[in-house]
Amino acid sequence: MASSNTSTAAGSGAIYGIGIFGAWFYYWQAADGLWEHLYAIFQGLFWPAYMVYAALKALGA
């Protein structure tokens, strides 16, 4: 009998989804103007990449 790990995948998907809404909220408040608001939508979808970039920048890498 094969073991399935769907609960782990579902949990990480839920965390990513909550992160998208949190990122949209954060970036939307920081935006000023139409193009910055459109860019905020893009940033919200790819928030993990921006988070890793900011962490590496803070570490001086």
PQR file of N, CA, C, O and H, with PARSE charges and radii, in Angstrom:
ATOM      1  N   MET A   1       0.840  -1.184   0.000 -0.4000 1.5000
ATOM      2  CA  MET A   1       0.000   0.000   0.000 -0.0000 2.0000
ATOM      3  C   MET A   1       0.887   1.250   0.000  0.5500 1.7000
ATOM      4  O   MET A   1       1.736   1.415   0.876 -0.5500 1.4000
ATOM      5  N   ALA A   2       0.687   2.107  -0.966 -0.4000 1.5000
ATOM      6  CA  ALA A   2       1.500   3.307  -1.106 -0.0000 2.0000
ATOM      7  C   ALA A   2       0.998   4.396  -0.166  0.5500 1.7000
ATOM      8  O   ALA A   2      -0.206   4.597  -0.012 -0.5500 1.4000
ATOM      9  H   ALA A   2      -0.003   1.973  -1.678  0.4000 1.0000
ATOM     10  N   SER A   3       1.933   5.086   0.453 -0.4000 1.5000
ATOM     11  CA  SER A   3       1.589   6.172   1.363 -0.0000 2.0000
ATOM     12  C   SER A   3       1.487   7.476   0.579  0.5500 1.7000
ATOM     13  O   SER A   3       2.364   7.800  -0.221 -0.5500 1.4000
ATOM     14  H   SER A   3       2.912   4.922   0.328  0.4000 1.0000
ATOM     15  N   SER A   4       0.428   8.206   0.812 -0.4000 1.5000
ATOM     16  CA  SER A   4       0.211   9.475   0.126 -0.0000 2.0000
ATOM     17  C   SER A   4       0.451  10.617   1.100  0.5500 1.7000
ATOM     18  O   SER A   4       0.091  10.531   2.274 -0.5500 1.4000
ATOM     19  H   SER A   4      -0.285   7.942   1.462  0.4000 1.0000
ATOM     20  N   ASN A   5       1.055  11.674   0.609 -0.4000 1.5000
ATOM     21  CA  ASN A   5       1.379  12.821   1.452 -0.0000 2.0000
ATOM     22  C   ASN A   5       0.595  14.052   1.013  0.5500 1.7000
ATOM     23  O   ASN A   5       1.157  15.144   0.931 -0.5500 1.4000
ATOM     24  H   ASN A   5       1.348  11.744  -0.345  0.4000 1.0000
ATOM     25  N   THR A   6      -0.687  13.890   0.732 -0.4000 1.5000
ATOM     26  CA  THR A   6      -1.492  15.009   0.234 -0.0000 2.0000
ATOM     27  C   THR A   6      -1.791  16.038   1.314  0.5500 1.7000
ATOM     28  O   THR A   6      -1.998  17.211   1.003 -0.5500 1.4000
ATOM     29  H   THR A   6      -1.144  13.003   0.799  0.4000 1.0000
ATOM     30  N   SER A   7      -1.818  15.624   2.577 -0.4000 1.5000
ATOM     31  CA  SER A   7      -2.109  16.596   3.628 -0.0000 2.0000
ATOM     32  C   SER A   7      -0.987  17.615   3.765  0.5500 1.7000
ATOM     33  O   SER A   7      -1.250  18.781   4.059 -0.5500 1.4000
ATOM     34  H   SER A   7      -1.649  14.671   2.830  0.4000 1.0000
ATOM     35  N   THR A   8       0.256  17.200   3.557 -0.4000 1.5000
ATOM     36  CA  THR A   8       1.378  18.136   3.617 -0.0000 2.0000
ATOM     37  C   THR A   8       1.305  19.115   2.457  0.5500 1.7000
ATOM     38  O   THR A   8       1.535  20.310   2.639 -0.5500 1.4000
ATOM     39  H   THR A   8       0.470  16.252   3.318  0.4000 1.0000
ATOM     40  N   ALA A   9       0.993  18.625   1.280 -0.4000 1.5000
ATOM     41  CA  ALA A   9       0.881  19.500   0.116 -0.0000 2.0000
ATOM     42  C   ALA A   9      -0.273  20.485   0.283  0.5500 1.7000
ATOM     43  O   ALA A   9      -0.148  21.653  -0.084 -0.5500 1.4000
ATOM     44  H   ALA A   9       0.807  17.654   1.132  0.4000 1.0000
ATOM     45  N   ALA A  10      -1.374  20.030   0.823 -0.4000 1.5000
ATOM     46  CA  ALA A  10      -2.515  20.918   1.033 -0.0000 2.0000
ATOM     47  C   ALA A  10      -2.188  21.977   2.080  0.5500 1.7000
ATOM     48  O   ALA A  10      -2.588  23.132   1.934 -0.5500 1.4000
ATOM     49  H   ALA A  10      -1.476  19.081   1.121  0.4000 1.0000
ATOM     50  N   GLY A  11      -1.478  21.606   3.116 -0.4000 1.5000
ATOM     51  CA  GLY A  11      -1.117  22.573   4.159 -0.0000 2.0000
ATOM     52  C   GLY A  11      -0.181  23.644   3.645  0.5500 1.7000
ATOM     53  O   GLY A  11      -0.348  24.821   3.963 -0.5500 1.4000
ATOM     54  H   GLY A  11      -1.153  20.667   3.234  0.4000 1.0000
ATOM     55  N   SER A  12       0.811  23.247   2.847 -0.4000 1.5000
ATOM     56  CA  SER A  12       1.740  24.240   2.315 -0.0000 2.0000
ATOM     57  C   SER A  12       1.050  25.129   1.284  0.5500 1.7000
ATOM     58  O   SER A  12       1.386  26.306   1.161 -0.5500 1.4000
ATOM     59  H   SER A  12       0.946  22.291   2.588  0.4000 1.0000
ATOM     60  N   GLY A  13       0.098  24.582   0.549 -0.4000 1.5000
ATOM     61  CA  GLY A  13      -0.663  25.404  -0.394 -0.0000 2.0000
ATOM     62  C   GLY A  13      -1.516  26.432   0.318  0.5500 1.7000
ATOM     63  O   GLY A  13      -1.675  27.556  -0.157 -0.5500 1.4000
ATOM     64  H   GLY A  13      -0.175  23.626   0.649  0.4000 1.0000
ATOM     65  N   ALA A  14      -2.067  26.042   1.465 -0.4000 1.5000
ATOM     66  CA  ALA A  14      -2.873  26.986   2.243 -0.0000 2.0000
ATOM     67  C   ALA A  14      -2.006  28.105   2.802  0.5500 1.7000
ATOM     68  O   ALA A  14      -2.423  29.263   2.818 -0.5500 1.4000
ATOM     69  H   ALA A  14      -1.937  25.129   1.851  0.4000 1.0000
ATOM     70  N   ILE A  15      -0.812  27.774   3.258 -0.4000 1.5000
ATOM     71  CA  ILE A  15       0.096  28.797   3.789 -0.0000 2.0000
ATOM     72  C   ILE A  15       0.518  29.757   2.679  0.5500 1.7000
ATOM     73  O   ILE A  15       0.587  30.968   2.891 -0.5500 1.4000
ATOM     74  H   ILE A  15      -0.473  26.833   3.245  0.4000 1.0000
ATOM     75  N   TYR A  16       0.800  29.213   1.492 -0.4000 1.5000
ATOM     76  CA  TYR A  16       1.155  30.063   0.354 -0.0000 2.0000
ATOM     77  C   TYR A  16      -0.014  30.983  -0.019  0.5500 1.7000
ATOM     78  O   TYR A  16       0.190  32.157  -0.327 -0.5500 1.4000
ATOM     79  H   TYR A  16       0.744  28.229   1.319  0.4000 1.0000
ATOM     80  N   GLY A  17      -1.229  30.450   0.011 -0.4000 1.5000
ATOM     81  CA  GLY A  17      -2.401  31.253  -0.305 -0.0000 2.0000
ATOM     82  C   GLY A  17      -2.621  32.371   0.691  0.5500 1.7000
ATOM     83  O   GLY A  17      -2.938  33.494   0.299 -0.5500 1.4000
ATOM     84  H   GLY A  17      -1.395  29.496   0.262  0.4000 1.0000
ATOM     85  N   ILE A  18      -2.459  32.083   1.973 -0.4000 1.5000
ATOM     86  CA  ILE A  18      -2.579  33.124   2.997 -0.0000 2.0000
ATOM     87  C   ILE A  18      -1.475  34.155   2.822  0.5500 1.7000
ATOM     88  O   ILE A  18      -1.691  35.351   3.018 -0.5500 1.4000
ATOM     89  H   ILE A  18      -2.202  31.171   2.291  0.4000 1.0000
ATOM     90  N   GLY A  19      -0.286  33.680   2.450 -0.4000 1.5000
ATOM     91  CA  GLY A  19       0.837  34.590   2.210 -0.0000 2.0000
ATOM     92  C   GLY A  19       0.579  35.530   1.048  0.5500 1.7000
ATOM     93  O   GLY A  19       0.997  36.687   1.075 -0.5500 1.4000
ATOM     94  H   GLY A  19      -0.110  32.708   2.290  0.4000 1.0000
ATOM     95  N   ILE A  20      -0.114  35.032   0.019 -0.4000 1.5000
ATOM     96  CA  ILE A  20      -0.446  35.887  -1.126 -0.0000 2.0000
ATOM     97  C   ILE A  20      -1.342  37.042  -0.672  0.5500 1.7000
ATOM     98  O   ILE A  20      -1.102  38.194  -1.034 -0.5500 1.4000
ATOM     99  H   ILE A  20      -0.453  34.092  -0.003  0.4000 1.0000
ATOM    100  N   PHE A  21      -2.367  36.736   0.117 -0.4000 1.5000
ATOM    101  CA  PHE A  21      -3.265  37.799   0.582 -0.0000 2.0000
ATOM    102  C   PHE A  21      -2.531  38.776   1.503  0.5500 1.7000
ATOM    103  O   PHE A  21      -2.756  39.984   1.431 -0.5500 1.4000
ATOM    104  H   PHE A  21      -2.561  35.800   0.411  0.4000 1.0000
ATOM    105  N   GLY A  22      -1.668  38.267   2.355 -0.4000 1.5000
ATOM    106  CA  GLY A  22      -0.887  39.152   3.217 -0.0000 2.0000
ATOM    107  C   GLY A  22       0.054  40.036   2.427  0.5500 1.7000
ATOM    108  O   GLY A  22       0.201  41.220   2.728 -0.5500 1.4000
ATOM    109  H   GLY A  22      -1.485  37.285   2.414  0.4000 1.0000
ATOM    110  N   ALA A  23       0.692  39.465   1.415 -0.4000 1.5000
ATOM    111  CA  ALA A  23       1.602  40.248   0.576 -0.0000 2.0000
ATOM    112  C   ALA A  23       0.847  41.295  -0.220  0.5500 1.7000
ATOM    113  O   ALA A  23       1.307  42.429  -0.350 -0.5500 1.4000
ATOM    114  H   ALA A  23       0.572  38.503   1.170  0.4000 1.0000
ATOM    115  N   TRP A  24      -0.318  40.920  -0.756 -0.4000 1.5000
ATOM    116  CA  TRP A  24      -1.122  41.910  -1.469 -0.0000 2.0000
ATOM    117  C   TRP A  24      -1.514  43.059  -0.556  0.5500 1.7000
ATOM    118  O   TRP A  24      -1.471  44.219  -0.965 -0.5500 1.4000
ATOM    119  H   TRP A  24      -0.691  39.999  -0.650  0.4000 1.0000
ATOM    120  N   PHE A  25      -1.893  42.751   0.662 -0.4000 1.5000
ATOM    121  CA  PHE A  25      -2.263  43.788   1.626 -0.0000 2.0000
ATOM    122  C   PHE A  25      -1.077  44.711   1.894  0.5500 1.7000
ATOM    123  O   PHE A  25      -1.226  45.933   1.895 -0.5500 1.4000
ATOM    124  H   PHE A  25      -1.928  41.808   0.995  0.4000 1.0000
ATOM    125  N   TYR A  26       0.099  44.129   2.121 -0.4000 1.5000
ATOM    126  CA  TYR A  26       1.303  44.915   2.421 -0.0000 2.0000
ATOM    127  C   TYR A  26       1.721  45.776   1.229  0.5500 1.7000
ATOM    128  O   TYR A  26       1.906  46.986   1.365 -0.5500 1.4000
ATOM    129  H   TYR A  26       0.220  43.136   2.120  0.4000 1.0000
ATOM    130  N   TYR A  27       1.867  45.148   0.064 -0.4000 1.5000
ATOM    131  CA  TYR A  27       2.352  45.886  -1.102 -0.0000 2.0000
ATOM    132  C   TYR A  27       1.321  46.894  -1.609  0.5500 1.7000
ATOM    133  O   TYR A  27       1.698  47.939  -2.139 -0.5500 1.4000
ATOM    134  H   TYR A  27       1.717  44.165  -0.046  0.4000 1.0000
ATOM    135  N   TRP A  28       0.026  46.602  -1.457 -0.4000 1.5000
ATOM    136  CA  TRP A  28      -1.017  47.514  -1.905 -0.0000 2.0000
ATOM    137  C   TRP A  28      -0.979  48.806  -1.091  0.5500 1.7000
ATOM    138  O   TRP A  28      -1.162  49.894  -1.637 -0.5500 1.4000
ATOM    139  H   TRP A  28      -0.281  45.753  -1.026  0.4000 1.0000
ATOM    140  N   GLN A  29      -0.740  48.683   0.215 -0.4000 1.5000
ATOM    141  CA  GLN A  29      -0.667  49.880   1.057 -0.0000 2.0000
ATOM    142  C   GLN A  29       0.558  50.725   0.743  0.5500 1.7000
ATOM    143  O   GLN A  29       0.523  51.950   0.864 -0.5500 1.4000
ATOM    144  H   GLN A  29      -0.591  47.799   0.658  0.4000 1.0000
ATOM    145  N   ALA A  30       1.641  50.067   0.339 -0.4000 1.5000
ATOM    146  CA  ALA A  30       2.874  50.796   0.043 -0.0000 2.0000
ATOM    147  C   ALA A  30       2.856  51.426  -1.348  0.5500 1.7000
ATOM    148  O   ALA A  30       3.681  52.292  -1.639 -0.5500 1.4000
ATOM    149  H   ALA A  30       1.669  49.073   0.240  0.4000 1.0000
ATOM    150  N   ALA A  31       1.933  51.008  -2.207 -0.4000 1.5000
ATOM    151  CA  ALA A  31       1.885  51.507  -3.588 -0.0000 2.0000
ATOM    152  C   ALA A  31       1.250  52.887  -3.653  0.5500 1.7000
ATOM    153  O   ALA A  31       0.394  53.247  -2.846 -0.5500 1.4000
ATOM    154  H   ALA A  31       1.263  50.305  -1.971  0.4000 1.0000
ATOM    155  N   ASP A  32       1.705  53.647  -4.648 -0.4000 1.5000
ATOM    156  CA  ASP A  32       1.167  54.982  -4.884 -0.0000 2.0000
ATOM    157  C   ASP A  32       1.049  55.178  -6.390  0.5500 1.7000
ATOM    158  O   ASP A  32       2.055  55.389  -7.068 -0.5500 1.4000
ATOM    159  H   ASP A  32       2.401  53.354  -5.304  0.4000 1.0000
ATOM    160  N   GLY A  33      -0.127  55.113  -6.899 -0.4000 1.5000
ATOM    161  CA  GLY A  33      -0.343  55.273  -8.332 -0.0000 2.0000
ATOM    162  C   GLY A  33      -0.736  53.959  -8.991  0.5500 1.7000
ATOM    163  O   GLY A  33      -0.614  52.882  -8.407 -0.5500 1.4000
ATOM    164  H   GLY A  33      -0.944  54.941  -6.348  0.4000 1.0000
ATOM    165  N   LEU A  34      -1.212  54.083 -10.228 -0.4000 1.5000
ATOM    166  CA  LEU A  34      -1.737  52.923 -10.952 -0.0000 2.0000
ATOM    167  C   LEU A  34      -0.682  51.854 -11.191  0.5500 1.7000
ATOM    168  O   LEU A  34      -0.916  50.681 -10.901 -0.5500 1.4000
ATOM    169  H   LEU A  34      -1.311  54.957 -10.702  0.4000 1.0000
ATOM    170  N   TRP A  35       0.477  52.241 -11.717 -0.4000 1.5000
ATOM    171  CA  TRP A  35       1.488  51.248 -12.068 -0.0000 2.0000
ATOM    172  C   TRP A  35       2.056  50.559 -10.842  0.5500 1.7000
ATOM    173  O   TRP A  35       2.368  49.370 -10.898 -0.5500 1.4000
ATOM    174  H   TRP A  35       0.667  53.194 -11.953  0.4000 1.0000
ATOM    175  N   GLU A  36       2.197  51.264  -9.756 -0.4000 1.5000
ATOM    176  CA  GLU A  36       2.679  50.635  -8.519 -0.0000 2.0000
ATOM    177  C   GLU A  36       1.643  49.661  -7.964  0.5500 1.7000
ATOM    178  O   GLU A  36       2.012  48.636  -7.392 -0.5500 1.4000
ATOM    179  H   GLU A  36       1.943  52.230  -9.711  0.4000 1.0000
ATOM    180  N   HIS A  37       0.362  49.959  -8.121 -0.4000 1.5000
ATOM    181  CA  HIS A  37      -0.672  49.031  -7.681 -0.0000 2.0000
ATOM    182  C   HIS A  37      -0.687  47.769  -8.552  0.5500 1.7000
ATOM    183  O   HIS A  37      -0.877  46.664  -8.043 -0.5500 1.4000
ATOM    184  H   HIS A  37       0.062  50.793  -8.585  0.4000 1.0000
ATOM    185  N   LEU A  38      -0.489  47.933  -9.849 -0.4000 1.5000
ATOM    186  CA  LEU A  38      -0.401  46.762 -10.719 -0.0000 2.0000
ATOM    187  C   LEU A  38       0.827  45.925 -10.382  0.5500 1.7000
ATOM    188  O   LEU A  38       0.766  44.696 -10.393 -0.5500 1.4000
ATOM    189  H   LEU A  38      -0.335  48.830 -10.263  0.4000 1.0000
ATOM    190  N   TYR A  39       1.933  46.585 -10.085 -0.4000 1.5000
ATOM    191  CA  TYR A  39       3.151  45.870  -9.673 -0.0000 2.0000
ATOM    192  C   TYR A  39       2.957  45.191  -8.323  0.5500 1.7000
ATOM    193  O   TYR A  39       3.549  44.141  -8.069 -0.5500 1.4000
ATOM    194  H   TYR A  39       1.982  47.583 -10.076  0.4000 1.0000
ATOM    195  N   ALA A  40       2.143  45.769  -7.462 -0.4000 1.5000
ATOM    196  CA  ALA A  40       1.847  45.158  -6.162 -0.0000 2.0000
ATOM    197  C   ALA A  40       1.128  43.827  -6.336  0.5500 1.7000
ATOM    198  O   ALA A  40       1.354  42.898  -5.561 -0.5500 1.4000
ATOM    199  H   ALA A  40       1.662  46.622  -7.667  0.4000 1.0000
ATOM    200  N   ILE A  41       0.267  43.723  -7.339 -0.4000 1.5000
ATOM    201  CA  ILE A  41      -0.406  42.450  -7.622 -0.0000 2.0000
ATOM    202  C   ILE A  41       0.626  41.404  -8.025  0.5500 1.7000
ATOM    203  O   ILE A  41       0.573  40.263  -7.566 -0.5500 1.4000
ATOM    204  H   ILE A  41       0.083  44.478  -7.969  0.4000 1.0000
ATOM    205  N   PHE A  42       1.565  41.794  -8.883 -0.4000 1.5000
ATOM    206  CA  PHE A  42       2.636  40.892  -9.304 -0.0000 2.0000
ATOM    207  C   PHE A  42       3.492  40.467  -8.121  0.5500 1.7000
ATOM    208  O   PHE A  42       3.812  39.287  -7.977 -0.5500 1.4000
ATOM    209  H   PHE A  42       1.608  42.721  -9.256  0.4000 1.0000
ATOM    210  N   GLN A  43       3.866  41.423  -7.269 -0.4000 1.5000
ATOM    211  CA  GLN A  43       4.678  41.114  -6.101 -0.0000 2.0000
ATOM    212  C   GLN A  43       3.951  40.165  -5.159  0.5500 1.7000
ATOM    213  O   GLN A  43       4.576  39.293  -4.555 -0.5500 1.4000
ATOM    214  H   GLN A  43       3.606  42.382  -7.386  0.4000 1.0000
ATOM    215  N   GLY A  44       2.657  40.323  -5.030 -0.4000 1.5000
ATOM    216  CA  GLY A  44       1.887  39.445  -4.165 -0.0000 2.0000
ATOM    217  C   GLY A  44       1.910  38.006  -4.628  0.5500 1.7000
ATOM    218  O   GLY A  44       1.916  37.094  -3.800 -0.5500 1.4000
ATOM    219  H   GLY A  44       2.149  41.031  -5.521  0.4000 1.0000
ATOM    220  N   LEU A  45       1.924  37.779  -5.929 -0.4000 1.5000
ATOM    221  CA  LEU A  45       1.970  36.416  -6.452 -0.0000 2.0000
ATOM    222  C   LEU A  45       3.326  35.760  -6.240  0.5500 1.7000
ATOM    223  O   LEU A  45       3.409  34.547  -6.044 -0.5500 1.4000
ATOM    224  H   LEU A  45       1.920  38.520  -6.601  0.4000 1.0000
ATOM    225  N   PHE A  46       4.378  36.551  -6.278 -0.4000 1.5000
ATOM    226  CA  PHE A  46       5.733  36.020  -6.168 -0.0000 2.0000
ATOM    227  C   PHE A  46       6.420  36.476  -4.891  0.5500 1.7000
ATOM    228  O   PHE A  46       7.627  36.722  -4.893 -0.5500 1.4000
ATOM    229  H   PHE A  46       4.311  37.536  -6.437  0.4000 1.0000
ATOM    230  N   TRP A  47       5.662  36.592  -3.791 -0.4000 1.5000
ATOM    231  CA  TRP A  47       6.209  37.087  -2.536 -0.0000 2.0000
ATOM    232  C   TRP A  47       7.352  36.239  -1.980  0.5500 1.7000
ATOM    233  O   TRP A  47       8.238  36.814  -1.348 -0.5500 1.4000
ATOM    234  H   TRP A  47       4.682  36.392  -3.790  0.4000 1.0000
ATOM    235  N   PRO A  48       7.400  34.914  -2.166 -0.5600 1.5000
ATOM    236  CA  PRO A  48       8.555  34.190  -1.614  0.2800 2.0000
ATOM    237  C   PRO A  48       9.881  34.627  -2.246  0.5500 1.7000
ATOM    238  O   PRO A  48      10.901  34.687  -1.560 -0.5500 1.4000
ATOM    239  N   ALA A  49       9.874  34.927  -3.529 -0.4000 1.5000
ATOM    240  CA  ALA A  49      11.098  35.372  -4.192 -0.0000 2.0000
ATOM    241  C   ALA A  49      11.553  36.721  -3.639  0.5500 1.7000
ATOM    242  O   ALA A  49      12.747  36.933  -3.427 -0.5500 1.4000
ATOM    243  H   ALA A  49       9.046  34.878  -4.087  0.4000 1.0000
ATOM    244  N   TYR A  50      10.625  37.618  -3.407 -0.4000 1.5000
ATOM    245  CA  TYR A  50      10.975  38.918  -2.839 -0.0000 2.0000
ATOM    246  C   TYR A  50      11.472  38.772  -1.400  0.5500 1.7000
ATOM    247  O   TYR A  50      12.365  39.503  -0.973 -0.5500 1.4000
ATOM    248  H   TYR A  50       9.655  37.446  -3.579  0.4000 1.0000
ATOM    249  N   MET A  51      10.899  37.836  -0.661 -0.4000 1.5000
ATOM    250  CA  MET A  51      11.322  37.615   0.719 -0.0000 2.0000
ATOM    251  C   MET A  51      12.746  37.065   0.770  0.5500 1.7000
ATOM    252  O   MET A  51      13.551  37.512   1.586 -0.5500 1.4000
ATOM    253  H   MET A  51      10.173  37.242  -1.008  0.4000 1.0000
ATOM    254  N   VAL A  52      13.060  36.113  -0.082 -0.4000 1.5000
ATOM    255  CA  VAL A  52      14.415  35.549  -0.124 -0.0000 2.0000
ATOM    256  C   VAL A  52      15.412  36.608  -0.571  0.5500 1.7000
ATOM    257  O   VAL A  52      16.509  36.698  -0.018 -0.5500 1.4000
ATOM    258  H   VAL A  52      12.406  35.749  -0.745  0.4000 1.0000
ATOM    259  N   TYR A  53      15.045  37.404  -1.558 -0.4000 1.5000
ATOM    260  CA  TYR A  53      15.927  38.473  -2.024 -0.0000 2.0000
ATOM    261  C   TYR A  53      16.229  39.466  -0.905  0.5500 1.7000
ATOM    262  O   TYR A  53      17.381  39.861  -0.722 -0.5500 1.4000
ATOM    263  H   TYR A  53      14.155  37.330  -2.006  0.4000 1.0000
ATOM    264  N   ALA A  54      15.210  39.869  -0.160 -0.4000 1.5000
ATOM    265  CA  ALA A  54      15.406  40.809   0.945 -0.0000 2.0000
ATOM    266  C   ALA A  54      16.263  40.194   2.043  0.5500 1.7000
ATOM    267  O   ALA A  54      17.079  40.890   2.646 -0.5500 1.4000
ATOM    268  H   ALA A  54      14.274  39.548  -0.309  0.4000 1.0000
ATOM    269  N   ALA A  55      16.093  38.902   2.314 -0.4000 1.5000
ATOM    270  CA  ALA A  55      16.892  38.238   3.345 -0.0000 2.0000
ATOM    271  C   ALA A  55      18.356  38.167   2.931  0.5500 1.7000
ATOM    272  O   ALA A  55      19.245  38.427   3.742 -0.5500 1.4000
ATOM    273  H   ALA A  55      15.430  38.336   1.823  0.4000 1.0000
ATOM    274  N   LEU A  56      18.610  37.817   1.678 -0.4000 1.5000
ATOM    275  CA  LEU A  56      19.996  37.757   1.202 -0.0000 2.0000
ATOM    276  C   LEU A  56      20.630  39.141   1.158  0.5500 1.7000
ATOM    277  O   LEU A  56      21.818  39.292   1.442 -0.5500 1.4000
ATOM    278  H   LEU A  56      17.888  37.606   1.019  0.4000 1.0000
ATOM    279  N   LYS A  57      19.851  40.137   0.810 -0.4000 1.5000
ATOM    280  CA  LYS A  57      20.359  41.516   0.778 -0.0000 2.0000
ATOM    281  C   LYS A  57      20.721  41.976   2.189  0.5500 1.7000
ATOM    282  O   LYS A  57      21.725  42.660   2.385 -0.5500 1.4000
ATOM    283  H   LYS A  57      18.885  40.014   0.580  0.4000 1.0000
ATOM    284  N   ALA A  58      19.899  41.598   3.174 -0.4000 1.5000
ATOM    285  CA  ALA A  58      20.168  41.980   4.561 -0.0000 2.0000
ATOM    286  C   ALA A  58      21.418  41.280   5.097  0.5500 1.7000
ATOM    287  O   ALA A  58      22.138  41.829   5.931 -0.5500 1.4000
ATOM    288  H   ALA A  58      19.083  41.042   3.015  0.4000 1.0000
ATOM    289  N   LEU A  59      21.665  40.072   4.612 -0.4000 1.5000
ATOM    290  CA  LEU A  59      22.861  39.340   5.050 -0.0000 2.0000
ATOM    291  C   LEU A  59      24.129  39.809   4.339  0.5500 1.7000
ATOM    292  O   LEU A  59      25.238  39.428   4.715 -0.5500 1.4000
ATOM    293  H   LEU A  59      21.080  39.626   3.934  0.4000 1.0000
ATOM    294  N   GLY A  60      23.958  40.627   3.326 -0.4000 1.5000
ATOM    295  CA  GLY A  60      25.097  41.150   2.604 -0.0000 2.0000
ATOM    296  C   GLY A  60      25.627  40.197   1.546  0.5500 1.7000
ATOM    297  O   GLY A  60      26.775  40.322   1.120 -0.5500 1.4000
ATOM    298  H   GLY A  60      23.057  40.936   3.021  0.4000 1.0000
ATOM    299  N   ALA A  61      24.808  39.250   1.120 -0.4000 1.5000
ATOM    300  CA  ALA A  61      25.249  38.276   0.110 -0.0000 2.0000
ATOM    301  C   ALA A  61      25.099  38.845  -1.274  0.5500 1.7000
ATOM    302  O   ALA A  61      25.419  38.175  -2.256 -0.5500 1.4000
ATOM    303  H   ALA A  61      23.875  39.148   1.467  0.4000 1.0000
TER
END
